[in-house]
Amino acid sequence: MPAIQKFDSRDQRTALGASTVAFTVCFAAWTIFAIIGIRIREELGLSETEFGLLVGTPILTGSLIRVALGIWTDRYGGRVVFVATMLAAAAATFILTYAHTYPQMLLAAFGVGIAGGSFAVGVAYVSRWFPPERQGVALGIFGAGNVGSAVTKLLAPLVLVAWGWQAVAEIWAAALVVMAVIFWFTTKDDPVLVERRRTGVKPKSAWLELEPLKNVQVWRFSLYYFFVFGAFVALALWLPQYLVAVYGLDIRTAGVIAACFSIPASLFRAYGGHLSDVYGARRVLYWTFFVSVIATFILAYPPADYAVRTVAGPITFHIEMGLVGFTVTVFILGFFMALGKAAVYKHIPVYYPAHVGAVGGLVGMIGGLGGFVLPILFGVLLDLTGLWTSCFMALFLLVSAALLWMHVSVRQMERRAAGNALEVLPPFPEMQGMPQPEKVSSAEGAVLRDWHPEDPSFWAAKGRRIARRNLWLSIPALLLSFAIWQVWSVVVAKLPLVGFTFTTDQLFWLAALPGISGATFRIFYSFMVPIFGGRLWTTLTTWSLIIPALGIGYAVQNPDTPYIVFLLLALLCGFGGGNFASSMSNISFFFPRSEKGNALALNAGLGNLGVSVVQFVVPLVITAGIFGWFGGDPVMTKGTAGEAPLWLQNAGFFFVPFIAISAFASWFGMNDIASAKASFAEQAVIFQRRHNWIMCWLYTGTFGSFIGYSAGFPLLTKTLFPDVNALQFAFLGPLVGALSRSATGWLADRYGGARVTFWVFVLMMIGAGGVLWFIATKDQPGAFLGFFISFLVLFFATGVGNASTFQMIPAIMGREMTRLMPDAAPETRRLQAEKESAAITGFTSAIAAFGAFFIPMGYGLSIRFAGGAEAALWAFLIFYVSCLVLTWVAYTRKGGLLHDIERGKRNTAGKAAAAE
């Protein structure tokens, strides 16, 4: 950081004051739906779920955008980003007045959420104006802008009653514009940005800005903020109805008492910053968590009647917190939450001075998500337990976990600092002077700093053992990822049976959306392992699968759940699809070239089995109440044998324990490789290679077909053959495709990947033609059998093609390097070919995954506009013809890039066979 003393203190005060006022205005706009949403609910007749989603959407989007805004602030400066944020939020707030339908309201609410991202901008901007010893107070003052929520609650009702909710949106939008203009003309660029311009230093790339996020410490700070800020937002929304329901208060009195929590939780944040500067942020956090544990435990205790048997007879008494005690306790809780919010953000500029925007953005995002997730959790717990105090029970567990994690981390840090002085001490004082026990060396650490898989002696001694352990932990994680990615392919076929009235087109969209989100995630996931490390990234991405798994389990139990909720859950299932790219990238670093192909084939092929697992297991588990009362009640459905119970929620709940086990196993059993580093810029050269785009086209024909047919086959079969229970057979297709991928890699090694791929597309054309033939004769006997066999042919061909196309990529780039780098040494060309091959492999897998969206979507559109699926299948057949022609022209014809290599390989194999 530049020397702060060069800048006038007036500039510092102006930057802090303007940022605090701007954040107050943004926070007021961010929470605008807390007031106007009530009137909107009345006008549109929204259900409780729809109203909750409307109010929560700005909170969600304002949280998610914080990471991006924080990175942009680090790169371009807080002044311009803050102004742009306010203007964008103003435009969305003003457009809100033109919304007349519920989807339009949700879209506008999505834009209004931009205002919530201003927190990450302000933290990065303000911290650059102050030295470390004053940043706590400065950030505490800035964070007091949370009081903007109270401003909205006080002023918005007056405007709403006088002129309507549209006037509230217009005035709040105008306030954002005015504040943006004032901020621009009264503040200056921060010292870091000025110094960067003076010296001509370019900002770091966005990928390097994300590098600190691989530290577990950042995620620990995020958990702290999830409680002190996320729980603050959640309780601010939850307390009014809690007070009305528990204590029988009217809404005005409940609002005043709720203010006893929200006002101190905002205003005392500045005091928390002062305490953090004077006494240390860690000490403030200790007091925050310690007092919060006590407060939430007291608040969590439910009303209870006790009977104690004595010699004189039973003595009964009643325990319940009164209104006065409740008010005092929530005031204390809010006060310490305010101190904790300041203490968390005191840590960030101290530990990560060059990455305040990225780290502060992530911590703020996780905290903001608490404001979205926790109210939903409170409602779920209330439904499950019937106890209003269950919300405080959840908070007690949350803050206890935060306190425990912090204390354990601090103790570990102290032990590392003390070093040998602590190691020589015995476990108990009484053991001093006794013989020391023999120490056994621990196993290799989580980070492998000396990794040479190409060294035969190293590989034989310990490399193979470590690599195989990571592979066998990666496979179940990837299998679960594919299962969650494709769970909708089974669920959508059962939704009509449990009371949902979605159209066929809507059902196909639910089956298709995980494909497009999963493919999009793959583009980003491809580059995450070198940034975060394979162990941490695998753990985080595996845990992320719990979100859609639990969401599906709860959503399908209520037929009134809005369609948009299902769309959101379908998109979140894309987490599973994205994991393939990072999983393949991670495993590739562990194995030598001689075993890399087999390892990747096992990881991908057995991971693909998740598609078969979900289509085989889910139809079984939804017929039994395997979770008892905790899993919810079944729905009685009509079948050929009469009515039968159906627990469709088990389609999501079943995978939750396995996800947790796999995530824990990944964290405690996998390793990071310190040398596995590669920048995005180094890999971005592949976008200039034409063969990258050709292989994207071909791999979409193989893997895109595999995953697309897996997603769309059950619903397509149900639509075309309604009398057939498609779920009994659906798992066989993906099973055949996954096994053929694992078992036929030798074909490409022996005959050449391009030649095998050519014949794969011939076989796929035959399979697609067979499907079209039997659809045309679907009313004839045996039509379904022919239809099913034709699809099995397609699945088998896609599996073989998945392996052969991946085999082509290193061969292509090895040949291309001779042309692209004619003057380079052979070893240099080989290393460059390996680097580009790895990048192309990840990128093609991302593009091909869009097949999981386009194939089911193609079925839906074809049925909607052409009255049947034939038009979509004809389009797929034409696509396979184009793949066949492209493979021949570019690679297998005489003069093609791989013709001489693969013909020579075949001739060599033939001579060797003859010699034997």
Secondary structure, DSSP 8 states (H G I E B T S, - for coil): ---GGGS-HHHHHHHHHHHHHHHHHHHHHHTTHHHHHHHHHHHHT--HHHHHHHHHHHHHHHHHTHHHHHHHHHHH-HHHHHHHHHHHHHHHHHHGGG--SHHHHHHHHHHHGGGGGHHHHHHHHHHTTS-HHHHHHHHHHHHGGGGHHHHHHHHHHHHHHHH-HHHHHHHHHHHHHHHHHHHHHH----HHHHHHHHHT-----HHHHTGGGGSHHHHHHHHHHIIIIIIHHHHHHHHHHHHHHHH---HHHHHHHHHHHHTHHHHTHHHHHHHHHHH-HHHHHHHHHHHHHHHHHHHH---EEEEEEETTEEEEEEE---HHHHHHHHHHHHHHHHHHHHHHHHHHHHH-TT-HHHHHHHHHHHHHHHHHHHHHHHHHHHHHH--TTHHHHHHHHHHHHHHHHHHHHHHHHHHHHHTHHHHTS-SSGGGTTS-----------SEESS--TTSHHHIIIIIHHHHHHHHHHHHHHHHHHHHHHHTHHHHHHHGGGGT----HHHHHHHHHHHHHHHHHHHHHHTTTHHHH-HHHHHHHHHHHTHHHHHHHHHHTT-TTS-HHHHHHHHHHTHHHHHHHHHHHHHHHTTS-HHHHHHHHHHHHHHHHHHHHHHHHHHHHHTTS-TTGGGG---EEEEETTEEEEE-TTHHHHTTHHHHHHHHHHHHHH--EETT----HHHHGGGGG-HHHHHHHHHHIIIIIHHHHHHHHHHHHHHHH-TTS-GGGTTTHHHHHHHHHHHH-HHHHHHH-HHHHHHHHHHHHHHHHHHHHHHHHTTTSTTHHHHHHHHHHHHHHHHHHHHHHHHHHHHHHHHHHHHHH-TTS-HHHHHHHHHHHHHHHHHHHHHHHTTHHHHHHHHHHHHHHHHSSSHHHHHHHHHHHHHHHHHHIIIIISTTSTTHHHHHHHHHHHHHHHHH-
